[in-house]
């Protein structure tokens, strides 16, 4: 007997919505800030593309991204006549997602929501959707669809509370990259690791979804080949929190990337600077840039920021590590967070000076953000320092949503705006580019000398 046919629309709530109008206006003149926002917006949802690969054959799958939502977008989705609409959304756009979910439910369409936010606050999400996926979705998805077919859909499916849904990377399937219109993107993503063992005080990803795990190299190779099938010259971003924790496995990963003529980018910690063999492989594998969370420009701000104060112990090596990594021709994008309880007005001055002295080729500065599911969120909630209960639309990394320790809210916003204007000024952007160009020139000269 042939199975009944169904249809699911997977919707990624993409894009960034900075709420601070002054910062948004300033951003229009800051190329570094604007470019980074475009990069974030241009990434497809790897989670939804992955779920698409776990969808049974009797289900048709459609992938959509909603940035600026129009009536045409909604009409187009409704005209697909879906049985289920499944959303993936971060905190910054969760309220919009809830409103859309309720709108579709009123039309008789079943809705499902997954992602970091509802994984941290499933009870909240259950008020606005027929079902919530908490944690990893791979093992949940087929069960959820089967339950729907049998009119037995449950309000919550959780890999966190139910170990049967915990996902083993050995059972990976290749994401459905073929669902994408490649012309809309400037890069695609692959996930090679999930989670991070550092457990930073402010980071949600390392604990909300999964413990730290590594994907089999053979599976990563299949995914790279699939991307090359749909895009001849891709730029790849690894959707990892901290790629090179396991140095033995990392060498295997880099040996794989070395086989391809693909430029790529990932996030890591500074420990790679202590391993010349890793750096050599990074350079040989066409790694264009690594993003490293330095977090702050002075040691006292790192106390208690992660498990066992690992980052604090590395602080004295920050300058040397940046120089070492970039000497291999690999750009370092240094990330700094402003708004820690130890921060003062001097911190903003010191951050600008650190960026200038460090020779960083690129930089990303953000505001401390208490995402639900983090220790930071729980601490500030307990101290009654959250501005309002539902501040989700301000979880953009560029908006203040809590009461700072040494500033008023307006003072912190003002100091951040001033730092943004300086860090991303034409002068400083040009200076960073010229410094890195000199580094690359010296690297090429040195290699030419050694070859002779």
Secondary structure, 3 states (H helix, E strand, C coil): CCCCCEEEEEEECCCCCCCCHHHHHHHCCCHHHHHHHHHHHHCCCHHHHHHHHCCCCCEEEEEEECCCCCHHHHHHHHHCCCCEEEEECCHHHHHHHHHHHHHHHHCCCEEEEECHHHHHCHHHHCCCCCEEEECCCHHHHHHHHHHHHCCCCCCEEECCCCHHHCCCHHHCCCCCHHHCCHHHCCCEEECCEECCCCCCCCCCHHHHCCCCEECCHHHHHHHHHHHHHHCCCCEEEECCCCCCCCHHHHHHHHHHHHCCCCEEEEEECHHHHHCHHHHHHHHHCCEEEEEEEEECCCHHHHCCCCHHHHHHHHHHHHHHHHHHHHCCCCEEEEEEEECCCCCCHHHHHHHHHHHHHHCCCEEEEEECCCCCCCHHHHHHHHCCCECCCCCHHHCCCCCCCECCCCCCHHHHHHHHHHHHHHHCCHHHHHHHHHHHHHHHHHHHHHHHHHHC
